[in-house]
Amino acid sequence: MKRFRRHGHDQRDRVKQELFQFNKTVEHGFPHQPSALGYSPSLQLLAIGTRSGAIKLYGAPGVEFMGLHDENAAVTQVHFMPHQAELVTLLDDNSLHMWSLKGHNGLSELLEIGRFTLTGPPGAPPHVTRVTAVLAHSSGELLLLGTEGGHVFIVEVPGFRELEERNISLDQVASSVPDDYIGRRNLEHVEALQENPSRRNQVVIGYGRGLMVIWDLEKQCALQHIPATQQLESMWWTEDGSYILSSHSDGSYCRWMVGGDDVCEDEEKSDIPYGHFPCKAISKIIQLPTAKGPPFLLFSGGMPRASYGDRHCITVIQSKTQVALDFTSRIIDFFVIRDGAQHTGDPSALVVLVEEELVVIDLQSEGWPVIQTPYLVPLHSSAITCSHHVSAIPLKLWERIIAAGALQTTHYSKKPWPVTGGQNLAPDPPQRDLLLTGHEDGTVWFWDASGVCLSPMYKLSTAAVFHTDADPNDNMNQSTEGEWPPFRKVGCFDPYSDDPRLGIQKIHLCKYSGYLTVAGTAGQILVLELNDEAAEQTVEAKVVDLLQGQEGFRWKGHTQLDVREEPVTFPPGFQPFSLVQCQPPAVVTALTLHSEWKLVAFGTSHGFGLFDYQQKNNVFVKCTLNPSDQLAMEGPLSRVKSIKKSLRQSFRRIRRSRVSLRKHHVNNAAKLQEANARLEAELAEMELAPVQRKIEARSSDDSFTGLVRTLYFADTFLADSSHHSPSLWAGTNGGSVFAYMLRLPAAERRADEAVSAQPAKEIQLMHRAPVVGVVVLDGHGAPLPEPLEVAHDLARSPDMQGSHHVLVISEEQFKVFTLPKVSAKMKLKLTAVDGSRVRRVGVAWFGSNRTEDYGESGLLVLTNQGDVHAVSLPHVKMQVQYPCIRREDVSGIASCVFTKHGQGFYLISPSEFERFSLSTRCLVEPRCLVEEPRPPAASNHHGAPSAHRNTQDAEDADVLQEIQKSLEGEHTSFLENNVKTA
């Protein structure tokens, strides 16, 4: 008998291995707190480093890599090694790390292959070796490291071997500086390093005080001094090697000629683009040539300090066209992608990393429009308040959503995505999946969640239905004709909601009918239908009193939103046709839709109701409020409402002061500073309670026993065992389950006759733990199919012959009851065993990775400890358990959403979803290959510090002869002198 039981256990273990496997597969969205940007023209990959020590690489859509430094330090710089599949990162703990894309089983993976920390002479102070500037030399063999102490260390890579004999000490440089240079006694730190694009043995060292020194790496001597006197911010060496551009802390930039005298006294050109009044620093400057026209000049910063010091701008100038691109958050870095295999053609795209998003500008189309990003989209453009996942979307609905979304993106460039590195080798997704995110500003974003890229498809806004505090005349995106600076707002990050009551709290989409229902913070429930044409219509509100006249309760929270009485024109897409307004206008805590029965059920902390959206009538209301539930009458927004209102008013004041500044050209700096100071004080106050409106945080409070946690429609046996009927089930925070029998008229009379409901059953759990889920199991023990799923031949009909059961999932246990008698049959305790509580639950299908047609239904469960469990159905036995989310990450646990095929998403930051899977069959993960780039064939670069000296010298002689010919009759340059002395 024991042997037989052991054999049964072994067989079950084999089945578990076929069905369950835990993997964290990919991170979707925008990296939290980015701190560095890099780009490889040869690999066509971009890299983003973060303040938490992550390094992420992106290429063509689907090509993604991620690495994590062991040190918990911010990445401050990222540099790809030229023409190699390697990159170097500098952390703020002063350590350097070498990463490589290595091939393994036909795929590439990002691996750390070395680390290095610069060490100075014994007893030297730390600032001597504190790295402030890094130059990855074009030879691919050297790193030049400028330091806070003013030294430049030269390191051989990939082995990180310091070449002490080639280091450039501060003393060497200082001894060659002319005596009359004002800052020769203190050159300060190395601010920037640049290589001469036409002579690889020359680099320019830029010091903080302003001095720039052109240094010969072979001869180890200074060739030219450029004695700028303003604090240096950045440098750029023009492509032909004849000029160096420097940008400075006073908002100026200068152009200096290379060659000639040892000391270049006068800059050829000096300009303060937004001058007359003190300006902010120009932190980075780039100049790139074009084949048939004037060059592009791009720089960040330089804005007038008093008027526009709070703007985050990059200015683009070509010929007489000048635009100040005004970004939504602080600029981290930017680069320009150029045409051609060697990245030497005309500039094609400007890529800008700001703190909250990545913006790409098309530099070749008229008006320089934005290119839509297929990944790295800021999910948090308005704060995410809820999520809803829908698997296996029918093609027709998918295409209609894409078509509606395409009409919203006509202002984007038609150019393809310019970052194209690597190959995406992942198989095509087996199905089309949607992730819907609700946001604080009343929008719902539809994302293509089928594969590695989480791409935006369509955006729905519910604000048009209501009168909000927004002033339609407040439009900061509009630029005035002749305005200076010539601002143009770019980016979509906009975290400030005009009215927090618009926030979306619950979403339910029926993929078969195209009906959608969304519910918000102020008790509003909208029912929407997909329409391919624009339509003008009035949305009439149906007010539902959930208190049902109970005495002694006074709502102290926010008021309801005012519905527009006049017709509103809704664009193609999801259009609202019905609105339910709960009274009191509390946060909607539960929502479900049955598109076959044309019913929507909704619940708040006061009760629940059923709405017939075909007839636009309320069917019934049940108040669940207990006499002791006084806290339920205090709205979660009541404490922050006044702060939010004054915050909005401050923004208005700032906007209006800017508008008047533009119109009247008056220096309004004092008023603006005062408004900014007020705003900062209010923001500081706001940060004291960032999640007060999340009602889940207080859901286990005894004062919220009436709060409705779950709603569920089922066609099952409630009256007796021979007659099944539609039913609605509701579970509350106090451990109560209410079941209502529904009577629906026949289809031909459905539009005229009313739907009726009567209470049928009530279950009170002994432990009174909050009920988080209800599932009815058919005669075979399988969960009932979704509405219309059987009608579309996508699920088998439920078994109505055998007896049904109802599974009630509370925070503490899973309990199965028989139907229609509702007697307890079996249970699985969770809290009593390990102290954890259920936070999220979902029904999923786990397919076998060995047998195509075998699979099992089960429950996906997330606990407050951050563990995910799979529980078998109908026997409610624990199958597997894996740690998934840190138990301290309360918001991550609260944000988790499960899919129907054993996957899940949760927020690891306000802007990123982590995707995970418990299924062996359903796994979405990057599978990419990046091939080693070929070094350029013929090179104009000469004098490279390479081991291959003989061939390089021959190339040098040829190119120098060409340069000498081209310079005949011109002024005597440094290059000419070099040829003569040679």
JOHUBEL-V981285 format. One record per residue. N is the residue number from 0. RES is the residue in one letter. SS is DSSP state (a for helix, b for strand, c for the rest). Layout:
# JOHUBEL-V981285
[[N,RES,SS] [N,RES,SS]]
This chain:
# JOHUBEL-V981285
[[0,M,c] [1,K,a] [2,R,a] [3,F,a] [4,R,a] [5,R,a] [6,H,a] [7,G,a] [8,H,a] [9,D,a] [10,Q,a] [11,R,a] [12,D,a] [13,R,a] [14,V,a] [15,K,a] [16,Q,a] [17,E,a] [18,L,a] [19,F,b] [20,Q,b] [21,F,b] [22,N,b] [23,K,b] [24,T,b] [25,V,b] [26,E,b] [27,H,b] [28,G,b] [29,F,c] [30,P,c] [31,H,c] [32,Q,c] [33,P,b] [34,S,b] [35,A,b] [36,L,b] [37,G,b] [38,Y,b] [39,S,b] [40,P,c] [41,S,c] [42,L,c] [43,Q,c] [44,L,b] [45,L,b] [46,A,b] [47,I,b] [48,G,b] [49,T,b] [50,R,c] [51,S,c] [52,G,c] [53,A,b] [54,I,b] [55,K,b] [56,L,b] [57,Y,b] [58,G,c] [59,A,c] [60,P,c] [61,G,c] [62,V,c] [63,E,b] [64,F,b] [65,M,b] [66,G,b] [67,L,b] [68,H,c] [69,D,c] [70,E,c] [71,N,c] [72,A,c] [73,A,c] [74,V,b] [75,T,b] [76,Q,b] [77,V,b] [78,H,b] [79,F,b] [80,M,c] [81,P,c] [82,H,c] [83,Q,c] [84,A,c] [85,E,b] [86,L,b] [87,V,b] [88,T,b] [89,L,b] [90,L,b] [91,D,c] [92,D,c] [93,N,c] [94,S,b] [95,L,b] [96,H,b] [97,M,b] [98,W,b] [99,S,b] [100,L,b] [101,K,b] [102,G,b] [103,H,b] [104,N,c] [105,G,c] [106,L,b] [107,S,b] [108,E,b] [109,L,b] [110,L,b] [111,E,b] [112,I,b] [113,G,b] [114,R,b] [115,F,b] [116,T,b] [117,L,c] [118,T,c] [119,G,c] [120,P,c] [121,P,c] [122,G,c] [123,A,c] [124,P,c] [125,P,a] [126,H,a] [127,V,a] [128,T,a] [129,R,c] [130,V,b] [131,T,b] [132,A,b] [133,V,b] [134,L,b] [135,A,b] [136,H,c] [137,S,c] [138,S,c] [139,G,c] [140,E,c] [141,L,b] [142,L,b] [143,L,b] [144,L,b] [145,G,b] [146,T,b] [147,E,c] [148,G,c] [149,G,c] [150,H,c] [151,V,b] [152,F,b] [153,I,b] [154,V,b] [155,E,b] [156,V,c] [157,P,c] [158,G,c] [159,F,c] [160,R,b] [161,E,b] [162,L,c] [163,E,a] [164,E,a] [165,R,a] [166,N,c] [167,I,b] [168,S,c] [169,L,a] [170,D,a] [171,Q,a] [172,V,a] [173,A,a] [174,S,a] [175,S,c] [176,V,c] [177,P,c] [178,D,c] [179,D,c] [180,Y,c] [181,I,c] [182,G,c] [183,R,c] [184,R,c] [185,N,c] [186,L,c] [187,E,c] [188,H,c] [189,V,b] [190,E,b] [191,A,b] [192,L,b] [193,Q,b] [194,E,b] [195,N,b] [196,P,c] [197,S,c] [198,R,b] [199,R,b] [200,N,b] [201,Q,b] [202,V,b] [203,V,b] [204,I,b] [205,G,b] [206,Y,b] [207,G,c] [208,R,c] [209,G,c] [210,L,b] [211,M,b] [212,V,b] [213,I,b] [214,W,b] [215,D,b] [216,L,c] [217,E,c] [218,K,c] [219,Q,c] [220,C,b] [221,A,b] [222,L,b] [223,Q,b] [224,H,b] [225,I,b] [226,P,b] [227,A,c] [228,T,c] [229,Q,c] [230,Q,c] [231,L,b] [232,E,b] [233,S,b] [234,M,b] [235,W,b] [236,W,b] [237,T,c] [238,E,c] [239,D,c] [240,G,c] [241,S,c] [242,Y,b] [243,I,b] [244,L,b] [245,S,b] [246,S,b] [247,H,b] [248,S,c] [249,D,c] [250,G,c] [251,S,c] [252,Y,b] [253,C,b] [254,R,b] [255,W,b] [256,M,b] [257,V,c] [258,G,c] [259,G,c] [260,D,c] [261,D,c] [262,V,b] [263,C,c] [264,E,c] [265,D,c] [266,E,c] [267,E,c] [268,K,b] [269,S,b] [270,D,b] [271,I,c] [272,P,c] [273,Y,c] [274,G,c] [275,H,c] [276,F,c] [277,P,c] [278,C,b] [279,K,c] [280,A,c] [281,I,b] [282,S,b] [283,K,b] [284,I,b] [285,I,b] [286,Q,b] [287,L,b] [288,P,c] [289,T,c] [290,A,c] [291,K,c] [292,G,c] [293,P,c] [294,P,c] [295,F,b] [296,L,b] [297,L,b] [298,F,b] [299,S,b] [300,G,b] [301,G,c] [302,M,c] [303,P,b] [304,R,a] [305,A,a] [306,S,a] [307,Y,a] [308,G,c] [309,D,c] [310,R,c] [311,H,b] [312,C,b] [313,I,b] [314,T,b] [315,V,b] [316,I,b] [317,Q,b] [318,S,c] [319,K,c] [320,T,b] [321,Q,b] [322,V,b] [323,A,b] [324,L,b] [325,D,b] [326,F,b] [327,T,c] [328,S,c] [329,R,c] [330,I,b] [331,I,b] [332,D,b] [333,F,b] [334,F,b] [335,V,b] [336,I,b] [337,R,b] [338,D,c] [339,G,c] [340,A,c] [341,Q,c] [342,H,c] [343,T,c] [344,G,c] [345,D,c] [346,P,b] [347,S,b] [348,A,b] [349,L,b] [350,V,b] [351,V,b] [352,L,b] [353,V,b] [354,E,c] [355,E,c] [356,E,b] [357,L,b] [358,V,b] [359,V,b] [360,I,b] [361,D,b] [362,L,c] [363,Q,c] [364,S,c] [365,E,c] [366,G,c] [367,W,c] [368,P,c] [369,V,b] [370,I,b] [371,Q,c] [372,T,c] [373,P,c] [374,Y,c] [375,L,c] [376,V,c] [377,P,c] [378,L,c] [379,H,c] [380,S,c] [381,S,c] [382,A,c] [383,I,b] [384,T,b] [385,C,b] [386,S,b] [387,H,b] [388,H,b] [389,V,b] [390,S,c] [391,A,c] [392,I,c] [393,P,c] [394,L,a] [395,K,a] [396,L,a] [397,W,a] [398,E,a] [399,R,a] [400,I,a] [401,I,a] [402,A,a] [403,A,a] [404,G,a] [405,A,a] [406,L,c] [407,Q,c] [408,T,c] [409,T,c] [410,H,c] [411,Y,c] [412,S,c] [413,K,c] [414,K,c] [415,P,c] [416,W,c] [417,P,c] [418,V,c] [419,T,c] [420,G,c] [421,G,c] [422,Q,b] [423,N,b] [424,L,c] [425,A,c] [426,P,c] [427,D,c] [428,P,c] [429,P,c] [430,Q,c] [431,R,c] [432,D,c] [433,L,b] [434,L,b] [435,L,b] [436,T,b] [437,G,b] [438,H,b] [439,E,c] [440,D,c] [441,G,c] [442,T,b] [443,V,b] [444,W,b] [445,F,b] [446,W,b] [447,D,b] [448,A,c] [449,S,c] [450,G,c] [451,V,c] [452,C,c] [453,L,c] [454,S,b] [455,P,b] [456,M,b] [457,Y,b] [458,K,b] [459,L,b] [460,S,b] [461,T,c] [462,A,a] [463,A,a] [464,V,a] [465,F,b] [466,H,b] [467,T,c] [468,D,c] [469,A,c] [470,D,c] [471,P,c] [472,N,c] [473,D,c] [474,N,c] [475,M,c] [476,N,c] [477,Q,c] [478,S,c] [479,T,c] [480,E,c] [481,G,c] [482,E,c] [483,W,c] [484,P,c] [485,P,c] [486,F,b] [487,R,b] [488,K,b] [489,V,c] [490,G,c] [491,C,c] [492,F,c] [493,D,c] [494,P,c] [495,Y,c] [496,S,c] [497,D,c] [498,D,c] [499,P,a] [500,R,a] [501,L,a] [502,G,c] [503,I,b] [504,Q,b] [505,K,b] [506,I,b] [507,H,b] [508,L,b] [509,C,c] [510,K,c] [511,Y,c] [512,S,c] [513,G,c] [514,Y,b] [515,L,b] [516,T,b] [517,V,b] [518,A,b] [519,G,b] [520,T,c] [521,A,c] [522,G,c] [523,Q,b] [524,I,b] [525,L,b] [526,V,b] [527,L,b] [528,E,b] [529,L,b] [530,N,b] [531,D,c] [532,E,c] [533,A,c] [534,A,b] [535,E,b] [536,Q,b] [537,T,c] [538,V,c] [539,E,c] [540,A,b] [541,K,b] [542,V,b] [543,V,b] [544,D,b] [545,L,c] [546,L,c] [547,Q,c] [548,G,c] [549,Q,c] [550,E,c] [551,G,c] [552,F,c] [553,R,c] [554,W,c] [555,K,c] [556,G,c] [557,H,c] [558,T,c] [559,Q,c] [560,L,c] [561,D,b] [562,V,b] [563,R,c] [564,E,c] [565,E,c] [566,P,c] [567,V,b] [568,T,b] [569,F,b] [570,P,c] [571,P,c] [572,G,b] [573,F,b] [574,Q,b] [575,P,b] [576,F,b] [577,S,b] [578,L,b] [579,V,b] [580,Q,b] [581,C,b] [582,Q,b] [583,P,c] [584,P,c] [585,A,c] [586,V,c] [587,V,c] [588,T,c] [589,A,b] [590,L,b] [591,T,b] [592,L,b] [593,H,b] [594,S,c] [595,E,c] [596,W,c] [597,K,c] [598,L,b] [599,V,b] [600,A,b] [601,F,b] [602,G,b] [603,T,c] [604,S,c] [605,H,c] [606,G,b] [607,F,b] [608,G,b] [609,L,b] [610,F,b] [611,D,b] [612,Y,c] [613,Q,c] [614,Q,c] [615,K,c] [616,N,b] [617,N,b] [618,V,b] [619,F,b] [620,V,b] [621,K,b] [622,C,b] [623,T,c] [624,L,c] [625,N,c] [626,P,c] [627,S,c] [628,D,c] [629,Q,c] [630,L,a] [631,A,a] [632,M,a] [633,E,c] [634,G,c] [635,P,c] [636,L,c] [637,S,c] [638,R,c] [639,V,c] [640,K,a] [641,S,a] [642,I,a] [643,K,a] [644,K,a] [645,S,a] [646,L,a] [647,R,a] [648,Q,a] [649,S,a] [650,F,a] [651,R,a] [652,R,a] [653,I,a] [654,R,a] [655,R,a] [656,S,a] [657,R,a] [658,V,a] [659,S,a] [660,L,a] [661,R,a] [662,K,a] [663,H,a] [664,H,c] [665,V,c] [666,N,c] [667,N,c] [668,A,a] [669,A,a] [670,K,a] [671,L,a] [672,Q,a] [673,E,a] [674,A,a] [675,N,a] [676,A,a] [677,R,a] [678,L,a] [679,E,a] [680,A,a] [681,E,a] [682,L,a] [683,A,a] [684,E,a] [685,M,a] [686,E,a] [687,L,a] [688,A,a] [689,P,c] [690,V,c] [691,Q,c] [692,R,c] [693,K,c] [694,I,a] [695,E,a] [696,A,a] [697,R,a] [698,S,c] [699,S,c] [700,D,c] [701,D,a] [702,S,a] [703,F,a] [704,T,c] [705,G,c] [706,L,c] [707,V,b] [708,R,b] [709,T,b] [710,L,b] [711,Y,b] [712,F,b] [713,A,b] [714,D,b] [715,T,b] [716,F,b] [717,L,c] [718,A,c] [719,D,c] [720,S,c] [721,S,c] [722,H,c] [723,H,b] [724,S,b] [725,P,b] [726,S,b] [727,L,b] [728,W,b] [729,A,b] [730,G,b] [731,T,b] [732,N,c] [733,G,c] [734,G,c] [735,S,b] [736,V,b] [737,F,b] [738,A,b] [739,Y,b] [740,M,b] [741,L,b] [742,R,b] [743,L,c] [744,P,c] [745,A,c] [746,A,a] [747,E,a] [748,R,a] [749,R,c] [750,A,c] [751,D,c] [752,E,c] [753,A,c] [754,V,c] [755,S,b] [756,A,b] [757,Q,b] [758,P,b] [759,A,b] [760,K,b] [761,E,b] [762,I,b] [763,Q,b] [764,L,c] [765,M,c] [766,H,c] [767,R,c] [768,A,c] [769,P,c] [770,V,b] [771,V,b] [772,G,b] [773,V,b] [774,V,b] [775,V,b] [776,L,b] [777,D,c] [778,G,c] [779,H,c] [780,G,c] [781,A,c] [782,P,b] [783,L,c] [784,P,c] [785,E,c] [786,P,c] [787,L,c] [788,E,c] [789,V,c] [790,A,c] [791,H,c] [792,D,c] [793,L,c] [794,A,c] [795,R,c] [796,S,c] [797,P,c] [798,D,c] [799,M,c] [800,Q,c] [801,G,c] [802,S,c] [803,H,c] [804,H,b] [805,V,b] [806,L,b] [807,V,b] [808,I,b] [809,S,b] [810,E,c] [811,E,c] [812,Q,b] [813,F,b] [814,K,b] [815,V,b] [816,F,b] [817,T,b] [818,L,c] [819,P,c] [820,K,c] [821,V,c] [822,S,c] [823,A,b] [824,K,b] [825,M,b] [826,K,b] [827,L,b] [828,K,b] [829,L,c] [830,T,a] [831,A,a] [832,V,a] [833,D,a] [834,G,c] [835,S,c] [836,R,c] [837,V,b] [838,R,b] [839,R,b] [840,V,b] [841,G,b] [842,V,b] [843,A,b] [844,W,b] [845,F,b] [846,G,b] [847,S,c] [848,N,c] [849,R,c] [850,T,c] [851,E,c] [852,D,c] [853,Y,c] [854,G,b] [855,E,b] [856,S,b] [857,G,b] [858,L,b] [859,L,b] [860,V,b] [861,L,b] [862,T,b] [863,N,c] [864,Q,c] [865,G,c] [866,D,b] [867,V,b] [868,H,b] [869,A,b] [870,V,b] [871,S,b] [872,L,c] [873,P,c] [874,H,c] [875,V,c] [876,K,c] [877,M,b] [878,Q,b] [879,V,b] [880,Q,b] [881,Y,b] [882,P,b] [883,C,c] [884,I,c] [885,R,c] [886,R,c] [887,E,c] [888,D,c] [889,V,a] [890,S,a] [891,G,a] [892,I,a] [893,A,a] [894,S,c] [895,C,c] [896,V,b] [897,F,b] [898,T,c] [899,K,c] [900,H,c] [901,G,c] [902,Q,b] [903,G,b] [904,F,b] [905,Y,b] [906,L,b] [907,I,b] [908,S,b] [909,P,c] [910,S,c] [911,E,b] [912,F,b] [913,E,b] [914,R,b] [915,F,b] [916,S,b] [917,L,b] [918,S,b] [919,T,c] [920,R,c] [921,C,c] [922,L,c] [923,V,c] [924,E,c] [925,P,c] [926,R,c] [927,C,b] [928,L,b] [929,V,c] [930,E,c] [931,E,c] [932,P,c] [933,R,c] [934,P,c] [935,P,c] [936,A,c] [937,A,c] [938,S,c] [939,N,c] [940,H,c] [941,H,b] [942,G,c] [943,A,c] [944,P,c] [945,S,c] [946,A,c] [947,H,c] [948,R,a] [949,N,a] [950,T,a] [951,Q,a] [952,D,a] [953,A,a] [954,E,a] [955,D,a] [956,A,a] [957,D,a] [958,V,a] [959,L,a] [960,Q,a] [961,E,a] [962,I,a] [963,Q,a] [964,K,a] [965,S,a] [966,L,c] [967,E,c] [968,G,c] [969,E,c] [970,H,c] [971,T,c] [972,S,c] [973,F,a] [974,L,a] [975,E,a] [976,N,a] [977,N,a] [978,V,a] [979,K,a] [980,T,a] [981,A,c]]
